[in-house]
Amino acid sequence: MLSLAQGNVLPETATLANHLQILLGSWFGAGFLEPVRAGLAVASVWPLAVFLSGRAPMTLALVAIAVGLVGFWAADAWETLLSVKDDRRIVVDEVAGYLAGMALLGRPRWICGAIFAVFFLSFDRIKPWPFSGIEAVPGGAGLMLDDIVLALALSSVTAVIIVARRRFGNA
């Protein structure tokens, strides 16, 4: 039996797949490391995201989609198994969102990837409207979609700023 923080324990009937869903939902345990859970999960993929965005952006998009699909599966199972809606220990949503945002950004430099991570995690924490409403979507979908949509919106704004800065200079 896998013991989880906050008193939640997987039921005795939990399968190996359930344990895998908890492992992936917590992004290999990062979600259990309070208070750094989401930041640690994003930091674990930051180098990969920057590397792939500069050399193989389509591969990064495919990785983001794969992590997103795994996240939907894991987050939905987590909520069903533990009866906890939007458990903060689930951080695969931040990973999928960050990867999706980086894929949309294009070819950012290392520092841009880090700055994007800080802004993404900050906005994810305060969850402004309309992103806060997306969480109402039932099951793991709401948990995953709010971060993915937030990251895509932030990366779109960032891309516009980058293009404007290149076009109009630092005036």
N, C-alpha and C positions, 0 to 999 in steps of 0.2 A: 504494500500500500504506500502510495506517495503522499507524504505529509506536506501541506502547503502552509505558508504563513497565514495569519489572520484566522486560524482555527479551521480553515477549510481542508478537508481530507477527501481524496478521491474515494468513491464508494468501493467496497470490496469487489463488486462486479466489474470494476474498470478493466478494460482490455489493454493490450499492448498499444493498440492504436490510440486509446485515450491518453496514455502516458506520452506518446509521441506528440499528440495534439497540445498537451500542456507544455512540453519541451519547446515546440515550435512557437506556440502562442506567447511564451515568455522570452522568445528569441534566445534559446539555449541557456536559459536561466537568468539572463540580464534583468528580466522583469521582477525578480525576487530581491534585487539589490537596491533597496531604498536608501537614499533618495535619488540615486543616479540612474534609475532603471531606463527611462526613455532615452536619455542622453547617451548612456553606455551602448544601448542597442544601435542608435544611429551612428555613433562613433565607430562601431565595429564594421560598418559597411561604407563609411566615408571614403577611405582610400580606394576601395573597389569602384565606388560610384564615380569618383574623379578620374580614375584611370580609364574606365570603360567609356565615360562620356567623351573623353578626348580621342580615343582610339577606335572604339566600336560602339557608337551610340545606339545602334539597333539592338546589339546584345544587351546593353543596359536596359533598354525598354522591355526586352523579353524577360530579363531577370526580375524587373519590377512587376511585370504581369505574373510571373511564376510565384514570387513571394506574396503578391496580393491574393492569388487563388489559394495558396496554402494557408494564408492568414484567414480568409473567409471560412475555410474548413476548420481551422484550429479555434478561432474565436467563437464560432457557433457551437462547437462541441464544449468549449470551456464554459460558456453560459448555461448550456443544458446540463452538464455534469455537476457544476457547483452552484447553480441557481444564483449567479452573481452577474448583474447587468453592468457592462462597461468596467470590468475589473481593471484597476490601474496596473496590475501585474502583467496584463496582456500588452506587449509592446511591439508585436509583429506589425501592427497597424502603423506605428511610427516608421518602422523600417520600410514598409511598402510605400508609404507616402513619400518619404525622403527619396527613395530610389526613383519613383515616378516623377517627382519634381526635378531631380537632377537629369533625368532622361529628357525632359522637356526643355531644360535650360540650354542644352546644346553642349558646348565645349568650355565649361568654366575652368578657371585655374583652381589650384588647391585652396587658396584663401577664399575664393568665391564659394566653393563647396562648404567651407567651414562657416562662413557668414550666413549662407543659406540655411545651414543646419541650425544655427542659433535663432534666426528669425522663425523658421518653421517650428522649432520646439517651443519658442515663446508664444507664438500664436496658437499652437496646439494646446498649450496650458490654459490660456485665457478663453479659447474657443469662442471667437466673436460670431455674431449673426452674419450670415445665414448658416454657417457651418455647425453651430450648436444644434440647429434643428435637424440636421442629417442624422444625428445620433438616435433620433426617434424611430428610424427604420428598424424593424424587428430583427432580432438575432445578431449574429456576428456581422451581418452586412452593414448595419448602422455603425458599428464600432470601427469597421475598416474604412467605409466610404467617407466618413467625416475627415479623416486624416489624408486620404488620397486626394479628395477634392480640394482641401485646404492647400496641400502641397502644390497641386497643379495650378491653383489660382495664384499662389505666391510666386511660383516660378514664371508664370505668364507676366505678372507685374514686373518681376526682376528682369525678364528678357526685354520688355518694352523700355525699361530704364537703361539697360545696357545698349540697346540699339540707339536710343535717343542720345545717349552720351557720346557714342561713336559718331553719330551723324552731326550733332551740333557742338561737339567739343565740351569743354569745361566752362563755357560761358555762363 
